[in-house]
Amino acid sequence: MSSSSDMTRSIHQGRNIKRFREMMQIKQEALAFELGDDWNQKKVSLLEQKETIEQDILDQIAGILKVPADAIKNFDEETAIFNIQNNYEGSNASSGTIGIFHNCNINPVEKLFQVLEENKLLYERLLKAEQYKNDLLQKLLDSQGRDI
């Protein structure tokens, strides 16, 4: 009895073309247009049903989709999902969603006082700037009053 990890999985290149095309929000008609006069929507649809694609066509499609041909050749959805589920920082099956915040050291009260202090300093600077402008205006008015 062999497990699924022991079996070599066949990668469906046509399905991968479809995945990448849909991620790029490109319709089959648009891909056919980019591939040239010999192509139409039906031919692209049939291509996406093929398990393996000829290298020259694969290269051409990869260029249109702006992805490496190896990405189309080697993308395995099950492996990608497994990696996403199990290989992000802090992942732990027993921790659940709380494990995401295990290094969170924010004290909300301390943060509030920090923000209040920053606001106080900003307000003081604003008052000084207003006082400076008032002093300049007063000097200007005084100097004009002497000239009259």
C-alpha positions as CSV (number, residue, x, y, z in Angstrom):
1,M,0.0,0.0,0.0
2,S,1.6,3.3,-1.1
3,S,0.7,6.7,0.2
4,S,-0.1,9.7,-2.1
5,S,3.2,11.3,-1.1
6,D,5.1,8.2,-2.5
7,M,3.3,8.4,-5.8
8,T,4.6,10.9,-8.4
9,R,1.9,13.3,-9.2
10,S,1.3,14.3,-12.7
11,I,1.1,18.0,-13.2
12,H,-1.6,19.1,-15.6
13,Q,0.1,21.9,-17.7
14,G,-3.1,22.9,-19.5
15,R,-4.9,23.4,-16.2
16,N,-1.9,25.5,-15.0
17,I,-2.2,27.7,-18.1
18,K,-5.9,28.2,-17.3
19,R,-5.0,29.1,-13.6
20,F,-2.4,31.6,-14.6
21,R,-4.6,33.0,-17.4
22,E,-7.5,33.5,-15.0
23,M,-5.2,35.0,-12.3
24,M,-4.1,37.6,-14.9
25,Q,-7.8,38.1,-15.8
26,I,-7.1,37.2,-19.5
27,K,-10.0,35.6,-21.4
28,Q,-9.4,32.7,-23.8
29,E,-10.2,34.9,-26.8
30,A,-7.5,37.4,-25.7
31,L,-4.9,34.7,-25.3
32,A,-5.9,33.3,-28.7
33,F,-5.5,36.7,-30.3
34,E,-2.0,37.1,-28.7
35,L,-1.0,33.6,-29.9
36,G,-1.7,34.5,-33.5
37,D,-4.0,34.0,-36.5
38,D,-4.0,30.2,-36.2
39,W,-5.6,30.4,-32.7
40,N,-9.1,30.9,-31.5
41,Q,-11.0,30.5,-28.3
42,K,-11.9,26.9,-29.0
43,K,-8.3,26.0,-29.6
44,V,-7.2,27.6,-26.4
45,S,-10.0,25.7,-24.5
46,L,-8.7,22.4,-26.0
47,L,-5.1,23.4,-25.1
48,E,-6.1,23.9,-21.5
49,Q,-7.5,20.4,-21.4
50,K,-4.2,18.8,-22.4
51,E,-2.0,17.4,-19.7
52,T,1.3,18.2,-21.4
53,I,2.0,21.1,-23.7
54,E,4.7,21.3,-26.4
55,Q,7.7,23.4,-25.2
56,D,7.5,26.0,-27.9
57,I,3.8,26.7,-27.3
58,L,4.5,26.7,-23.5
59,D,7.2,29.3,-24.0
60,Q,5.0,31.5,-26.1
61,I,2.1,31.3,-23.6
62,A,4.5,32.0,-20.7
63,G,5.7,35.1,-22.5
64,I,2.2,36.4,-23.0
65,L,1.2,35.7,-19.4
66,K,4.5,37.1,-18.2
67,V,5.3,34.1,-16.1
68,P,8.3,31.6,-16.3
69,A,7.5,28.6,-18.5
70,D,8.8,26.5,-15.5
71,A,6.0,27.9,-13.4
72,I,3.4,26.6,-15.8
73,K,5.3,23.3,-16.1
74,N,5.8,22.7,-12.4
75,F,3.0,24.4,-10.5
76,D,1.2,21.9,-8.3
77,E,-1.9,23.3,-6.5
78,E,-1.9,20.7,-3.7
79,T,1.8,21.4,-2.9
80,A,1.1,25.2,-3.0
81,I,-1.8,24.9,-0.6
82,F,0.1,22.6,1.7
83,N,3.0,25.2,1.8
84,I,0.7,28.1,2.4
85,Q,-1.1,26.3,5.3
86,N,2.0,25.0,7.0
87,N,5.0,27.2,6.2
88,Y,4.0,30.7,7.3
89,E,5.8,32.2,10.3
90,G,4.2,31.1,13.6
91,S,2.2,28.3,12.1
92,N,1.3,25.7,14.6
93,A,-1.6,23.3,14.3
94,S,-2.4,23.5,18.0
95,S,-2.1,27.3,18.3
96,G,-5.1,28.2,16.1
97,T,-5.4,31.8,15.1
98,I,-4.2,33.1,18.5
99,G,-0.7,31.8,17.6
100,I,-0.4,34.6,15.0
101,F,-0.2,37.2,17.8
102,H,2.3,35.3,20.1
103,N,4.9,38.0,19.8
104,C,2.5,41.0,20.2
105,N,3.7,43.2,23.1
106,I,1.4,46.3,22.8
107,N,0.1,47.8,25.9
108,P,-3.0,49.9,24.9
109,V,-2.8,52.2,27.9
110,E,0.8,52.9,27.4
111,K,0.1,53.5,23.7
112,L,-2.7,55.9,24.6
113,F,-0.4,58.0,26.9
114,Q,2.2,58.0,24.1
115,V,-0.3,59.4,21.6
116,L,-1.5,62.0,24.2
117,E,2.0,63.2,24.8
118,E,2.7,63.5,21.1
119,N,-0.6,65.5,20.7
120,K,0.5,67.8,23.6
121,L,3.9,68.4,22.0
122,L,2.2,69.1,18.6
123,Y,-0.2,71.5,20.3
124,E,2.7,73.4,22.0
125,R,4.5,73.7,18.8
126,L,1.4,75.1,17.1
127,L,0.9,77.6,19.9
128,K,4.6,78.7,19.5
129,A,4.2,79.1,15.8
130,E,1.0,81.2,16.2
131,Q,2.7,83.3,18.8
132,Y,5.6,83.9,16.5
133,K,3.3,84.9,13.7
134,N,1.4,87.3,16.0
135,D,4.7,88.8,17.1
136,L,5.8,89.4,13.5
137,L,2.4,90.9,12.6
138,Q,2.6,93.2,15.7
139,K,6.1,94.3,14.6
140,L,4.9,95.0,11.1
141,L,1.9,97.0,12.4
142,D,4.2,99.0,14.8
143,S,6.7,99.8,12.1
144,Q,3.9,101.0,9.7
145,G,2.4,103.1,12.5
146,R,5.7,105.0,12.9
147,D,6.0,105.6,9.2
148,I,2.6,107.4,8.9
